[in-house]
Amino acid sequence: MRYSLVQKIASEKLDSKGTANVTVAHYTIHSQVKRQVLGRMSPQLLNQSVSWVIQNLRRHFPRHSVYAAEFDDKDPKCQALIAHILALRTIISQQSIDVENIEDLASLYLDGGIFKWSQGRLELGRELTTSAKELFEIGRVSLFTGSQIYSFGASILSDAGQFDQGLRDFVQALVFSMKYRHELKDSEDEDSLKRADALIANAYHNLAAAHNNFDSIESLRDAAQYNEKALKLKLDLEKRGLPVSHLLCLSYQSMAHTESRLGNLETAAQCFQKALDYGSRSKESAPRRALTLHNFAHLKLQENKLREARELFEDAWGLRAETLDAHPQTATSQHMVAHCWQKLGGEKNLLLSRSDLVKSLRLALLAFLSAVACAAV
Amino acid sequence: MGPTREFLKEYWPPGNQGSIIVTSQDKKWRVSPIIHHSMELLSLEEREGIEVITTYLMRHEVTITREESIEIFAESGGLPLALHQMISFLVAEDLSATDFLRRFRNSRAVDNSEWLTTSPNLATFLSLALTKLQPKAQQLLCHISILDCNSIPEFLLDGSETDDSSQE
């Protein structure tokens, strides 16, 4: 670009294997130049540019898969592109733009929201999901995408403690996923059919998790029923050759949670063990496997099996330290190891308890400072 | 008064904690009731502006007189961005100072759009500069303007067609 309207900056970074330097280039445009160019654009040109941006962002921004875990909060492409999704959203909300590729835009907002949520930026995650929902409600967005929009939106609501509203949206997500499956009933596209079934399985799983948030026996029994439905579908998908280890890990974990709250501790232990088995089969399940270890350890504590509990908490702590580094969850697991040492009693164990407790406090402080630094960015 | 308080309200982050820095060319913001602390950053002085012009043009082996430098500086309003854009345009188009000033003054926009009045010198320069870009380069500039200002990765622009003659 001439006249420094746009600046090109080249820098060297390590390649994805971390072995060789590669030159990466990016561009910047001064905000005043951007503003002046935007002000001069005709509505037709603005529509064309918005469509172009949507198309290219959709091409490059990773898509969330119904079979996989959420985005890695350090995914480089997500990190490189999320600011542009937010900028696009600002332009669209300020101008009256007739967006042609609404399906792509809705899925971009959804995937951007999921990424922000994985970074712990719940407010931005909620805003992007709300924008996606508004597009779905206008029409021209597929039921497949709509189901995921409602599902993810419900997750955010539940995380914020709005359980009733979250449950309602999870129900909507199930309805949309079933409608989508019905649309495909005469289809011979096996991949689409499997995806649709995975969508329904996830919707059942989410409803189970939502019911687990309530204290009544009735809700827990509903949770158990939804867990069974989700598990049945996922096992069927496994037989059909799909990579659903992570999804099965989630289901068994949810079942363990429900069963332990219903007082069925032996069944819960079996479910925890199955969750661990499936979780060990895929690297992306590491955070979930750590959570399963941690919760399994709590079950052992309930049964007063202190040594087993301590070992499981230590395994959870080690896995979290490896995958999450300075994170509140890592500190929590370490704190529980300290708790187990203390319960076991004896001078040596009390010294170990004190040592682990101090380390967990330091880790918690470090995690807090990291979170503050991230929020400031 | 530049972008108004209502205009900026949309960009205000939620919550009551933290601070926001507002920068504006309009001095009336200094006395706005919503501003707690203000600091005036002065425009370039003539001496500084002439030094910028001279250094840049010397690097590109372009010679102009001191009087011409003063005129160019005056048209920029002492604003660093506008000044930089103007002299890089002069060099890129291989214009004499006289030609540049004539074209610039002829292009002085009279539109009163909000986006124009906040930076009239830059607006005038851009009116002139944009007409010189090839259509595909203009198109690419429009696309880029939809994105965030910073760190636009090159791979995002791959596949967009640009005319080679409009590239630096």
Chai-1 contact restraints between the chains, C-beta under 6 A:
chainA,res_idxA,chainB,res_idxB,connection_type,confidence,min_distance_angstrom,max_distance_angstrom,comment,restraint_id
A,R2,B,A92,contact,1.0,0.0,6.0,A-B,restraint_1
A,Y3,B,Q85,contact,1.0,0.0,6.0,A-B,restraint_2
A,Y3,B,S88,contact,1.0,0.0,6.0,A-B,restraint_3
A,Y3,B,F89,contact,1.0,0.0,6.0,A-B,restraint_4
A,Y3,B,A92,contact,1.0,0.0,6.0,A-B,restraint_5
A,Y3,B,A129,contact,1.0,0.0,6.0,A-B,restraint_6
A,S4,B,S88,contact,1.0,0.0,6.0,A-B,restraint_7
A,A25,B,E154,contact,1.0,0.0,6.0,A-B,restraint_8
A,H26,B,S151,contact,1.0,0.0,6.0,A-B,restraint_9
A,H26,B,I152,contact,1.0,0.0,6.0,A-B,restraint_10
A,H26,B,P153,contact,1.0,0.0,6.0,A-B,restraint_11
A,Y27,B,I152,contact,1.0,0.0,6.0,A-B,restraint_12
A,T28,B,N150,contact,1.0,0.0,6.0,A-B,restraint_13
A,I29,B,I144,contact,1.0,0.0,6.0,A-B,restraint_14
A,I29,B,C149,contact,1.0,0.0,6.0,A-B,restraint_15
A,S31,B,C149,contact,1.0,0.0,6.0,A-B,restraint_16
A,Q32,B,S119,contact,1.0,0.0,6.0,A-B,restraint_17
A,Q32,B,L122,contact,1.0,0.0,6.0,A-B,restraint_18
A,K34,B,S145,contact,1.0,0.0,6.0,A-B,restraint_19
A,K34,B,C149,contact,1.0,0.0,6.0,A-B,restraint_20
A,R35,B,W115,contact,1.0,0.0,6.0,A-B,restraint_21
A,Q36,B,A123,contact,1.0,0.0,6.0,A-B,restraint_22
A,Q36,B,L126,contact,1.0,0.0,6.0,A-B,restraint_23
A,V37,B,L141,contact,1.0,0.0,6.0,A-B,restraint_24
A,V37,B,S145,contact,1.0,0.0,6.0,A-B,restraint_25
A,L38,B,S145,contact,1.0,0.0,6.0,A-B,restraint_26
A,G39,B,W115,contact,1.0,0.0,6.0,A-B,restraint_27
A,M41,B,C142,contact,1.0,0.0,6.0,A-B,restraint_28
A,L45,B,C142,contact,1.0,0.0,6.0,A-B,restraint_29
A,S49,B,C142,contact,1.0,0.0,6.0,A-B,restraint_30
A,S49,B,H143,contact,1.0,0.0,6.0,A-B,restraint_31
A,S49,B,I146,contact,1.0,0.0,6.0,A-B,restraint_32
A,V50,B,I146,contact,1.0,0.0,6.0,A-B,restraint_33
A,W52,B,H143,contact,1.0,0.0,6.0,A-B,restraint_34
A,V53,B,I146,contact,1.0,0.0,6.0,A-B,restraint_35
A,N56,B,L156,contact,1.0,0.0,6.0,A-B,restraint_36
A,A80,B,P153,contact,1.0,0.0,6.0,A-B,restraint_37
A,A83,B,D148,contact,1.0,0.0,6.0,A-B,restraint_38
A,H84,B,L147,contact,1.0,0.0,6.0,A-B,restraint_39
A,H84,B,D148,contact,1.0,0.0,6.0,A-B,restraint_40
A,A87,B,L147,contact,1.0,0.0,6.0,A-B,restraint_41
A,A87,B,D148,contact,1.0,0.0,6.0,A-B,restraint_42
A,L88,B,I146,contact,1.0,0.0,6.0,A-B,restraint_43
A,I91,B,I146,contact,1.0,0.0,6.0,A-B,restraint_44
